[in-house]
Amino acid sequence: MKGIGIALIIIGCIGVLMGGMMFGDIGIAALIGAVTAILSGTGFIMANKRLPA
């Protein structure tokens, strides 16, 4: 789960950069998707810490 979380955070950060370059509604949609990926990755990492291995 930790690997998935880290991958989602990296993809989210790249998505924020790419969404910043886009114009209009497509840029807003890309930013929303990127923020969702970052939050999901954070959740996966937090869940990994709480669940016993």
C-alpha positions, -999 to 999 in steps of 0.1 A, spaced: 0 0 0 29 23 7 41 20 -29 7 28 -43 5 58 -20 38 72 -31 30 66 -68 -3 84 -64 14 114 -48 40 116 -75 14 114 -103 -7 140 -84 22 164 -83 29 160 -120 -8 165 -126 -8 198 -107 21 210 -129 4 199 -161 -30 213 -150 -14 247 -144 -3 248 -180 -38 240 -194 -65 266 -201 -102 267 -192 -123 239 -179 -98 212 -189 -72 228 -166 -97 229 -137 -106 192 -143 -69 182 -144 -62 201 -112 -92 184 -95 -80 150 -106 -45 158 -94 -56 169 -60 -77 138 -57 -47 116 -65 -26 134 -38 -53 130 -12 -58 93 -21 -20 87 -19 -19 104 15 -48 82 27 -31 51 15 1 60 34 -19 68 65 -38 35 63 -5 16 58 8 30 91 -24 21 110 -29 -15 97 -7 -42 112 15 -60 87 
